[in-house]
Amino acid sequence: MNDTYKMMIVDDEFEIREGLNSFYWERFQFQVIGLAANGKQALDLMQRNDVDIVLTDIKMPVMDGIELSRAISVHYPHVKIVILSGYKEFTYARDALQAGVSEYLLKPVDLKHLSESMMKLKLLLDTERQSSLKLQSYENQLANSLPAARDHFFQSFIQDLLPEYHEAKEKMSLLEIEMNATYYCCAAVKFESNEHPDASLPDANKFTKAITIIERHLDAGQCHSYTLKKKAGELAVFLNLNATSVPPRRSLSLLFEQIISSIEQETGCRSIIGLGEVYPSLLSFPDSYKQARSVMERNIFWERSGLFHWDPANELQVERKEYPYPYLLETKFLDAVLEGNRDNSSLHFQQFWDTCGLDSERAELPLVLRYLTPLFTMLERRLDLHGASFEAMANLHMPFSEFIEQFQTLSQLKMALDRLISDITLQIKKLNDVVQTTSHSAVQQVKKYIEEHCSEKITLNQMAELVYLNPSYFSIQFKKETGINFIDYLKNCRMEKAKELLRRIDLKVYEIGELVGYQDRKYFATTFKSYTKLTPLEYRQSFITY
């Protein structure tokens, strides 16, 4: 590692420039790499050289020291600025401080005072360099562990270890997984070798190439995806696509027909692909995967290759719900309760009840348990994050199934649940009101922190801890203050910062991605295009004038 800091001296008087250049800067590990007679010359030199410190006079022709300091603060914010000035007036010092100057020294400079200031500056630079190295080490470790962490996240879907919706979205943001489109679906894929039918599985190279072909076609078809390797020769492919004039099942059919053809042509392998149902929620991935794998296994048994869609009429062996689980309504209901909004919590619970068919003649106890147990189990988790619980608020002990089973009729159960939801929502509102007076300043503090630390990994839990609020309450108040949820606000801030940096020409696109908190270059480019409708390179080129 190079421990030397690079320094530039800016003064319009030749004798002063040379005199300062002759100072023994090496004792502070400073190396003078350029001399300039005014601010414009200094900026020209900085475009061609890395600089850590600029030592400048104030009064100079063309561009003075204050203008130079302002330009450096905007375009090179990491650079430390030291002003040597013959002006004692307060206005000059005030302007210098507002321009981001680190030290303001008066001429004629006392060498002892200059040495003390430079040593203080060196210690500051040492601290920042060490912090930067630690952060880089952490980011490298994180980048290396991202694939395994992503695999673990998607494996949890297959194993039915479902997170709560907002928790899932935050994890996807932290893991830099781009899945914000309209529809969600799973494919189960198996490859078999045409060359050696007895040894049906393809070799490792062909298997890897087949995965590359899948990802290539899905990218070209603007379908976000994640491929999870299962046992040899088998994959789980998680799919996310936008609404278009073509129905989503038809779009996926066209894509996978092309994939099957390309895999056979380029690897000599045949594909057996099961495609599950398409849903509007990512929390439906487990259902879609079970369906996809079921239809894939049936066609492997029948020794058939190609693309096969899940059909509820033919999938009797798959345990199915009578109605799809309404994850979106679940999320709306849980959010309303934790906001303390009694009207909305009642409305969304009724919608959930009706959507699940719990008022129908077939709403027997097993069906009721199937829908209400996961709903209220998830509510218990959200209450716990909010600093509350069923036990404290309603003297209700989990498991929730025992509460349901004590009622003899469905109408009695519904009335009891309506009362329970109303009481809990009212208590949550009171709890929210107690701490509401601190929420505005807390949100402002977090917004400022995000602005200053957007290159770092930032989570909702970290920010809640920073302002001494529980994560659930902080999440709700943050959305009330800003109009959007925490994850979207963080992404928007990073994208705006990226737009600002892309207007500069001294940083590569991947470096800008890292500066705004993205280790995965492809994920940064995809997120930026989703935000601006332009790739980072296209956005940069739009600001270049010829």
HELIX and SHEET records of a PDB file:
HELIX    1   1 PHE A   14  ASN A   21  1                                   8    
HELIX    2   2 TRP A   25  PHE A   28  5                                   4    
HELIX    3   3 GLY A   39  ARG A   48  1                                  10    
HELIX    4   4 GLY A   65  HIS A   75  1                                  11    
HELIX    5   5 PHE A   90  GLN A   98  1                                   9    
HELIX    6   6 LEU A  111  ILE A  158  1                                  48    
HELIX    7   7 TYR A  165  LEU A  174  1                                  10    
HELIX    8   8 PRO A  197  ALA A  199  5                                   3    
HELIX    9   9 ALA A  204  ALA A  220  1                                  17    
HELIX   10  10 PRO A  248  THR A  267  1                                  20    
HELIX   11  11 LEU A  282  SER A  284  5                                   3    
HELIX   12  12 PHE A  285  PHE A  301  1                                  17    
HELIX   13  13 PRO A  312  ASN A  314  5                                   3    
HELIX   14  14 TYR A  327  GLU A  339  1                                  13    
HELIX   15  15 ARG A  342  THR A  355  1                                  14    
HELIX   16  16 LEU A  365  LEU A  385  1                                  21    
HELIX   17  17 PHE A  390  ALA A  394  1                                   5    
HELIX   18  18 PHE A  400  GLU A  405  1                                   6    
HELIX   19  19 LEU A  410  VAL A  435  1                                  26    
HELIX   20  20 GLN A  436  THR A  438  5                                   3    
HELIX   21  21 SER A  439  GLU A  452  1                                  14    
HELIX   22  22 LEU A  460  LEU A  466  1                                   7    
HELIX   23  23 PRO A  471  THR A  482  1                                  12    
HELIX   24  24 PHE A  486  LEU A  502  1                                  17    
HELIX   25  25 VAL A  509  LEU A  515  1                                   7    
HELIX   26  26 ARG A  521  THR A  532  1                                  12    
HELIX   27  27 PRO A  536  GLN A  541  1                                   6    
SHEET    1   A 5 PHE A  30  ALA A  36  0                                        
SHEET    2   A 5 TYR A   5  VAL A  10  1                                        
SHEET    3   A 5 ILE A  53  THR A  56  1                                        
SHEET    4   A 5 LYS A  80  SER A  85  1                                        
SHEET    5   A 5 GLU A 103  LEU A 106  1                                        
SHEET    1   B 5 HIS A 224  LYS A 229  0                                        
SHEET    2   B 5 GLU A 234  LEU A 241 -1                                        
SHEET    3   B 5 TYR A 183  SER A 193 -1                                        
SHEET    4   B 5 CYS A 269  LEU A 275 -1                                        
SHEET    5   B 5 GLY A 306  HIS A 309  1                                        
END                                                                             
